[in-house]
Amino acid sequence: MRRLTNEPVEPISRPARIVPSEALTYSSVMPEYLERVERDTPLEDTKRKKKRWAKQFLDVMDDLEIAAIKPKHAYDYLDKVLSENPKRSNKKLKVHLI
């Protein structure tokens, strides 16, 4: 009801602004992420590390849906990397999570 006239108000009908065509996966957003790393990361060494870690995560964990990725996946990733490289420092790997 409208306050001043007591006339009923018609519901607003409008189409959704974003229509998802398919579920976003890790590999589908990787190019955008790598572009953002290239643009927003000032140090070359940090750029290389971020790119390497992102690609390694994809290789180790396969192509997960973005909505399905949880903190548990990061720990699973670290466990798999440590099992493949037992001499690698656990402390350095946990820096990936931060």
C-alpha positions as CSV (number, residue, x, y, z in Angstrom):
1,M,0.0,0.0,0.0
2,R,1.2,3.5,-0.7
3,R,1.2,5.6,2.3
4,L,-0.6,8.7,1.1
5,T,-3.1,7.2,-1.4
6,N,-3.8,3.7,0.0
7,E,-3.4,2.3,-3.5
8,P,-1.9,-1.1,-3.9
9,V,1.7,-1.2,-5.1
10,E,2.7,-3.5,-7.9
11,P,5.6,-5.7,-7.3
12,I,8.8,-4.8,-9.1
13,S,9.8,-7.4,-11.7
14,R,13.3,-7.2,-13.1
15,P,15.7,-9.8,-14.6
16,A,18.7,-10.9,-12.6
17,R,21.8,-8.8,-13.4
18,I,24.2,-11.7,-13.3
19,V,23.2,-14.9,-14.9
20,P,25.9,-17.6,-14.2
21,S,26.6,-19.7,-17.3
22,E,28.5,-22.3,-15.4
23,A,30.3,-22.9,-12.1
24,L,33.6,-21.0,-11.8
25,T,36.5,-23.3,-11.4
26,Y,40.1,-22.6,-10.3
27,S,41.4,-22.8,-13.8
28,S,38.8,-20.5,-15.2
29,V,39.8,-17.7,-12.9
30,M,43.5,-18.3,-13.1
31,P,44.2,-15.9,-16.1
32,E,42.5,-13.1,-14.2
33,Y,44.4,-13.8,-11.0
34,L,47.7,-14.0,-12.9
35,E,46.9,-10.7,-14.6
36,R,46.1,-9.1,-11.2
37,V,49.4,-10.4,-9.7
38,E,51.3,-9.0,-12.6
39,R,49.6,-5.6,-12.2
40,D,49.4,-5.2,-8.5
41,T,52.5,-6.9,-7.1
42,P,55.5,-4.6,-7.2
43,L,58.3,-7.1,-6.4
44,E,59.4,-9.4,-9.1
45,D,60.4,-12.2,-6.7
46,T,56.9,-12.1,-5.1
47,K,55.2,-12.1,-8.5
48,R,57.1,-15.3,-9.4
49,K,56.3,-17.0,-6.1
50,K,52.6,-16.2,-6.4
51,K,52.4,-17.4,-10.0
52,R,54.3,-20.6,-9.1
53,W,52.1,-21.3,-6.0
54,A,48.9,-20.8,-7.9
55,K,50.0,-23.1,-10.7
56,Q,51.3,-25.7,-8.2
57,F,48.0,-25.6,-6.3
58,L,46.1,-26.4,-9.6
59,D,48.5,-29.3,-10.4
60,V,48.3,-30.8,-6.9
61,M,44.6,-30.3,-6.1
62,D,43.1,-30.5,-9.6
63,D,40.5,-28.1,-10.9
64,L,38.2,-27.3,-8.0
65,E,35.0,-25.2,-8.1
66,I,35.8,-21.8,-6.5
67,A,32.7,-22.0,-4.3
68,A,33.8,-25.4,-3.0
69,I,37.3,-24.4,-1.9
70,K,37.6,-24.3,1.9
71,P,40.5,-23.8,4.3
72,K,40.8,-27.6,4.5
73,H,41.9,-27.6,0.9
74,A,44.9,-25.4,1.7
75,Y,46.0,-27.8,4.4
76,D,45.4,-30.8,2.1
77,Y,47.6,-29.1,-0.5
78,L,50.4,-28.6,2.0
79,D,50.2,-32.2,3.2
80,K,50.5,-33.4,-0.4
81,V,53.4,-31.1,-1.2
82,L,55.2,-32.3,2.0
83,S,54.6,-35.9,1.2
84,E,56.1,-35.4,-2.3
85,N,59.0,-33.3,-0.8
86,P,59.7,-34.5,2.7
87,K,62.8,-32.4,3.2
88,R,60.9,-29.2,2.5
89,S,60.4,-26.9,5.5
90,N,56.9,-27.1,6.9
91,K,57.2,-23.6,8.2
92,K,57.9,-22.2,4.8
93,L,55.0,-24.0,3.3
94,K,52.6,-22.5,5.9
95,V,53.6,-19.1,4.5
96,H,51.5,-20.0,1.5
97,L,48.4,-20.0,3.6
98,I,48.8,-16.4,4.8
